[in-house]
């Protein structure tokens, strides 16, 4: 099918009327006759002959053709033809960054599905279609095409991709997905998807990681080191005190640009700068002084355990929040002024709303709360009804309702607490878990999905989305191939211009001879 991408320029074809009056209005000079003497001839004025007769019709046609060709070129002519669509029997999905490992792990299954007519797509935003044979045996053109599947520096979230996939393909299309099973690739709440999903996972070979997430000087001058160890079964943290004067084989302590740094011996990890500052914690009690007492006692116990220089202060006026506050516990339902937020690195605030009476429990296991042991669960009696939305869940209720969520606003990390530090709301303040939960919140990375050292793995029950029985179809798109015809019209324009110049030059030479 012939069409123009920029048809507005077709108006330019009206310019063909310009050469017509030029050729119609011909002014021809009078003829000169050679005679022997003009003495006997009467003087007469020189006259010119005018005519409305079309002359040089070939030249006129060439000039009109040039104007038409120019208008057609500007209108961007293309030829579109429909390509027959072969319906795929299903999709194979593998993340681009894990293609080699996943393919080698599930090679027989992937090859069998490919032979059966399944299409391969990358499990990345956009779900770009590709060819496994070309990926395994790349050519220069293949490498160029694969560069279009860009992976950004952020950690992929497989649950978000499942939501996108559910909106992209029909619910009756079989989908085989092959990914790692590490917890860092799953964040937020489980999605609900209307898919015929067959999701197989594997544990990567680098399933153990050791690193230093934090370190600081104690009041006595020792170096307090937090050493993390992550394995498929879980992540643990070990606290050690090191005297700078005593030698040790586990850690290297050195000074760089006046700053003391520490690193693990024999581990390829960047050095960590030893923190020399005191942690500043502010509690704004408002009308909840009872709650403030519980949180202050837990923070003091936490300070004794961590042996970190800590200043804990309770205030009654929000204006007393100092600059460079590490943690602000906002035990009030009043909105926080933006000026106060800018003074703090972290803020934990009570969430306003109507409280619901519940008979449930909560856990600090984030989206995997249902899989934790009973010893890590705390009874929950009252809860503010709310949705986490795009916020990261930190503590959750048994039915996955948010209890504590997190999001970032400019340079401040904000935590929204949908309960209270009060025995009438939950048993957290009476639990031995209370200081431990605060320690995990204040000393460890909040979002495990952004922790490259997190090697925990999930069971099938934990990572599988909630599959819906709803059915939907996706409108079929017209597959067409478009060929740009502009170059052919350019060639015709150049030929017409050359012919016009040649014919015009020839006419001039003929006139000169006459």
CORZITA-V473779 format. One record per residue. PHI is phi in whole degrees, -180 to 180 (999 if undefined). Layout:
PHI / PHI
//
This chain:
999 / -89 / -156 / -117 / -83 / -132 / -66 / -60 / -75 / -65 / -61 / -64 / -65 / -66 / -67 / -66 / -75 / -69 / -68 / -64 / -63 / -64 / -76 / -72 / -90 / -101 / -110 / -103 / -70 / -66 / -83 / -106 / -107 / -86 / -130 / -72 / -149 / -114 / -64 / -87 / -93 / -72 / -69 / -142 / -74 / -75 / -120 / -111 / -100 / -111 / -152 / -101 / -87 / -69 / -120 / 53 / -59 / -58 / -67 / -62 / -63 / -64 / -69 / -64 / -63 / -62 / -65 / -65 / -62 / -62 / -65 / -67 / -63 / -66 / -79 / 55 / -74 / -138 / -121 / -111 / -132 / -79 / -100 / -59 / -98 / -99 / -68 / -74 / -75 / 173 / -119 / -111 / -126 / -141 / -62 / -59 / -71 / -123 / -61 / -60 / -66 / -68 / -65 / -65 / -71 / -119 / -54 / -59 / -67 / -63 / -64 / -65 / -67 / -62 / -65 / -79 / 103 / -81 / -85 / -100 / -134 / -76 / -86 / -141 / -52 / 96 / 50 / -64 / -79 / -148 / -126 / -62 / -62 / -71 / -69 / -72 / -129 / -72 / -113 / -61 / -67 / -65 / -61 / -64 / -70 / -72 / -65 / -70 / -88 / -89 / -109 / -80 / -81 / -79 / -71 / -67 / -115 / -65 / -67 / -65 / -66 / -64 / -61 / -65 / -64 / -63 / -88 / -100 / -120 / -70 / -70 / -96 / -89 / -64 / -129 / -113 / -117 / -128 / -145 / -69 / -110 / -75 / -65 / -67 / -92 / -127 / -145 / 86 / -101 / -60 / -82 / -109 / -132 / -95 / -139 / -89 / -99 / -119 / -108 / -114 / -127 / -144 / -97 / -60 / -68 / -83 / -97 / -136 / -141 / -125 / -159 / -111 / -81 / -161 / -160 / -158 / -88 / -84 / -58 / -86 / 98 / -75 / -100 / -91 / -115 / -102 / -110 / -96 / -133 / -118 / -132 / -57 / -83 / 160 / -121 / -128 / -130 / -117 / -103 / -137 / -101 / -124 / -88 / -63 / -77 / -93 / -78 / -150 / -100 / -91 / -128 / -111 / -113 / -146 / -115 / -133 / 56 / 80 / -113 / -77 / -130 / -136 / -147 / -81 / -72 / 77 / -116 / -80 / -133 / -66 / -69 / -111 / -73 / -77 / -74 / -108 / -89 / -95 / -80 / -107 / -121 / -117 / -117 / -99 / -85 / 55 / -98 / -115 / -64 / -62 / -64 / -62 / -63 / -66 / -69 / -68 / -63 / -66 / -69 / -67 / -63 / -66 / -66 / -65 / -72 / -76 / 57 / -104 / -65 / -134 / -116 / -113 / -138 / -102 / -123 / -114 / -122 / -58 / -66 / -82 / -67 / -80 / -69 / 60 / -77 / -75 / -137 / -119 / -96 / -94 / -89 / -152 / -89 / -69 / -64 / -90 / -63 / -59 / -63 / -71 / -61 / -67 / -86 / -122 / -85 / -136 / -135 / -111 / -126 / -66 / -88 / -78 / 150 / -83 / -77 / -111 / -85 / -131 / -125 / -144 / -143 / -132 / -142 / -99 / -90 / 63 / -72 / -111 / -61 / -68 / -101 / -83 / -73 / -62 / -64 / -100 / -109 / -124 / -61 / -127 / -114 / -137 / -150 / -79 / -73 / -162 / -115 / -68 / 60 / -84 / -75 / -84 / -76 / -109 / -114 / -136 / -84 / -54 / -93 / 73 / -72 / -72 / -112 / -140 / -126 / -139 / -153 / -107 / -127 / 58 / -98 / -113 / -92 / -112 / -114 / -104 / -103 / -92 / -132 / -142 / -86 / -152 / -61 / -73 / -103 / -165 / -98 / -63 / -68 / -95 / -85 / -67 / -75 / -57 / -62 / -66 / -66 / -66 / -62 / -62 / -70 / -95 / -110 / -107 / -59 / -70 / -99 / -64 / -67 / -100 / -94 / -68 / -89 / -75 / -110 / -62 / -118 / -108 / -80 / -60 / -65 / -78 / -93 / -65 / -73 / -80 / -83 / -95 / -90 / -63 / -117 / -154 / -119 / -111 / -58 / -70 / -91 / -79 / -89 / -130 / -109 / -112 / -115 / -77 / -102 / -60 / -63 / -68 / -71 / -64 / -61 / -62 / -66 / -65 / -62 / -63 / -66 / -63 / -65 / -65 / -66 / -64 / -67 / -67 / -66 / -64 / -64 / -64 / -62 / -66 / -66 / -66 / -67 / -76
//
